[in-house]
Amino acid sequence: MRSVPVSTLITYLPDDVYLREDGTVVAIDEAGAEHPLPIEYNPNGKPFVHFVHDQAGTDFKLWLTREFYRAFRGAIPDGYEAFHVDGNRANLKPSNLDIRPRSRVKSRFRLPTAPRGGGFTPAA
């Protein structure tokens, strides 16, 4: 199974963390053993891995959809976004990722808006 070190995508990330072709993220310890890293999701369901790097303890989130696409499928042109073909954001396999123009990306997450004329209509 193919693996790509995240440091080849983002230079200041650790050399011992890899994206694997099966859609997992692993760290390799000094003995060569693989340890899966937990994949977290933001409130909109976007997958990421959380890192704390350097002595300052700076937080960093590696957004996985884009990075898995870059690692296994190639560069993403300006104005394009990577997306999950089957709609399942937990499925990070490269065969499930594709790109499309940002203008075609429509978020399904919308906050309710007030009707025109100000204020919400009163409940009956």
VOZA-221618 format. One record per residue (C-alpha): residue number from 1; residue in one letter; y, z, x. Coordinates in steps of 0.1 Angstrom, whole numbers, plus 5000, padded with zeros to 4 digits. Last residue first. Layout:
<node NUM "A" <Y Z X>>
...
END
This chain:
<node 124 "A" <5314 5162 4507>>
<node 123 "A" <5321 5162 4544>>
<node 122 "P" <5356 5153 4554>>
<node 121 "T" <5362 5119 4571>>
<node 120 "F" <5369 5123 4608>>
<node 119 "G" <5404 5123 4622>>
<node 118 "G" <5428 5095 4628>>
<node 117 "G" <5435 5063 4609>>
<node 116 "R" <5406 5045 4625>>
<node 115 "P" <5373 5063 4624>>
<node 114 "A" <5366 5089 4652>>
<node 113 "T" <5341 5079 4678>>
<node 112 "P" <5305 5091 4683>>
<node 111 "L" <5295 5091 4720>>
<node 110 "R" <5274 5061 4731>>
<node 109 "F" <5242 5059 4751>>
<node 108 "R" <5225 5026 4745>>
<node 107 "S" <5244 5011 4775>>
<node 106 "K" <5248 4974 4775>>
<node 105 "V" <5241 4955 4807>>
<node 104 "R" <5249 4918 4802>>
<node 103 "S" <5283 4919 4819>>
<node 102 "R" <5266 4936 4848>>
<node 101 "P" <5247 4904 4855>>
<node 100 "R" <5209 4908 4856>>
<node 99 "I" <5183 4921 4881>>
<node 98 "D" <5146 4927 4879>>
<node 97 "L" <5122 4956 4882>>
<node 96 "N" <5088 4961 4867>>
<node 95 "S" <5069 4942 4895>>
<node 94 "P" <5087 4966 4920>>
<node 93 "K" <5069 4996 4904>>
<node 92 "L" <5096 5022 4894>>
<node 91 "N" <5081 5029 4859>>
<node 90 "A" <5099 5062 4850>>
<node 89 "R" <5128 5042 4836>>
<node 88 "N" <5106 5026 4810>>
<node 87 "G" <5125 4997 4795>>
<node 86 "D" <5096 4973 4802>>
<node 85 "V" <5118 4951 4825>>
<node 84 "H" <5134 4981 4842>>
<node 83 "F" <5169 4972 4855>>
<node 82 "A" <5187 4963 4887>>
<node 81 "E" <5224 4955 4884>>
<node 80 "Y" <5245 4924 4893>>
<node 79 "G" <5282 4919 4900>>
<node 78 "D" <5277 4916 4937>>
<node 77 "P" <5242 4902 4945>>
<node 76 "I" <5213 4926 4948>>
<node 75 "A" <5193 4922 4980>>
<node 74 "G" <5155 4919 4981>>
<node 73 "R" <5124 4926 4960>>
<node 72 "F" <5107 4955 4977>>
<node 71 "A" <5133 4977 4993>>
<node 70 "R" <5163 4964 4973>>
<node 69 "Y" <5145 4968 4940>>
<node 68 "F" <5133 5003 4949>>
<node 67 "E" <5168 5012 4959>>
<node 66 "R" <5185 5000 4927>>
<node 65 "T" <5160 5018 4904>>
<node 64 "L" <5159 5049 4927>>
<node 63 "W" <5194 5064 4927>>
<node 62 "L" <5194 5085 4958>>
<node 61 "K" <5214 5116 4950>>
<node 60 "F" <5233 5134 4978>>
<node 59 "D" <5244 5169 4981>>
<node 58 "T" <5263 5179 5013>>
<node 57 "G" <5249 5210 5030>>
<node 56 "A" <5275 5211 5057>>
<node 55 "Q" <5248 5210 5084>>
<node 54 "D" <5236 5176 5073>>
<node 53 "H" <5217 5165 5042>>
<node 52 "V" <5208 5180 5008>>
<node 51 "F" <5188 5154 4990>>
<node 50 "H" <5181 5148 4953>>
<node 49 "V" <5158 5120 4942>>
<node 48 "F" <5170 5098 4913>>
<node 47 "P" <5158 5083 4881>>
<node 46 "K" <5184 5072 4854>>
<node 45 "G" <5175 5088 4820>>
<node 44 "N" <5211 5090 4806>>
<node 43 "P" <5212 5128 4812>>
<node 42 "N" <5202 5123 4848>>
<node 41 "Y" <5165 5121 4858>>
<node 40 "E" <5146 5138 4886>>
<node 39 "I" <5119 5124 4908>>
<node 38 "P" <5101 5152 4927>>
<node 37 "L" <5091 5142 4963>>
<node 36 "P" <5054 5134 4970>>
<node 35 "H" <5041 5150 5002>>
<node 34 "E" <5023 5127 5027>>
<node 33 "A" <5005 5143 5057>>
<node 32 "G" <5013 5129 5091>>
<node 31 "A" <5011 5163 5109>>
<node 30 "E" <5049 5164 5114>>
<node 29 "D" <5054 5159 5077>>
<node 28 "I" <5057 5127 5057>>
<node 27 "A" <5080 5126 5027>>
<node 26 "V" <5070 5106 4997>>
<node 25 "V" <5088 5087 4969>>
<node 24 "T" <5066 5071 4942>>
<node 23 "G" <5068 5037 4925>>
<node 22 "D" <5034 5023 4935>>
<node 21 "E" <5051 5003 4963>>
<node 20 "R" <5060 5034 4981>>
<node 19 "L" <5096 5045 4990>>
<node 18 "Y" <5095 5066 5021>>
<node 17 "V" <5111 5097 5035>>
<node 16 "D" <5104 5106 5072>>
<node 15 "D" <5135 5088 5087>>
<node 14 "P" <5159 5110 5067>>
<node 13 "L" <5189 5095 5050>>
<node 12 "Y" <5220 5086 5071>>
<node 11 "T" <5211 5049 5074>>
<node 10 "I" <5208 5040 5037>>
<node 9 "L" <5183 5012 5031>>
<node 8 "T" <5164 5013 5064>>
<node 7 "S" <5166 5052 5063>>
<node 6 "V" <5147 5050 5029>>
<node 5 "P" <5116 5041 5049>>
<node 4 "V" <5097 5013 5031>>
<node 3 "S" <5060 5017 5021>>
<node 2 "R" <5034 4990 5013>>
<node 1 "M" <5000 5000 5000>>
END
